């Protein structure tokens, strides 16, 4: 704990083998961190919280520069829908609806209504009974914030 993310990634990990645009840190409910934010972070809960991310269990998944963020979000919500226990409506229905919306956008069927999607994320965060449904909005919000240029093509 306390080691800079730069040291973890570039010194201990040897850097990236191919260009990466973001790191999904802390598991599915963790933050999607653009590589530009790496210098601002260290392996501690405080620096992640200050920057608007979640350290979680500190796992790291790299998102390659050439991988569409909309497809990453589609996959994330597919996982969330499959892993929902089904006990509460916000998570059971919300993760499935989010996955359906993102699937249609990722496969150019139709765009996502941004207002509806943001309402869905708020409902998940506020209405879910556990951290699964309540936490899944964070990486989606991170992606929408930091990869707006890429994602705006899929949202109206």
Secondary structure as GFF3:
##gff-version 3
##sequence-region A 1 156
A	DSSP	alpha_helix	5	6	.	.	.	ID=ss1
A	DSSP	pi_helix	7	12	.	.	.	ID=ss2
A	DSSP	beta_strand	20	25	.	.	.	ID=ss3
A	DSSP	beta_strand	31	34	.	.	.	ID=ss4
A	DSSP	three_ten_helix	35	40	.	.	.	ID=ss5
A	DSSP	alpha_helix	45	50	.	.	.	ID=ss6
A	DSSP	beta_strand	60	64	.	.	.	ID=ss7
A	DSSP	alpha_helix	69	83	.	.	.	ID=ss8
A	DSSP	alpha_helix	89	106	.	.	.	ID=ss9
A	DSSP	alpha_helix	114	127	.	.	.	ID=ss10
A	DSSP	alpha_helix	131	146	.	.	.	ID=ss11
A	DSSP	alpha_helix	148	151	.	.	.	ID=ss12
A	DSSP	three_ten_helix	152	154	.	.	.	ID=ss13
###
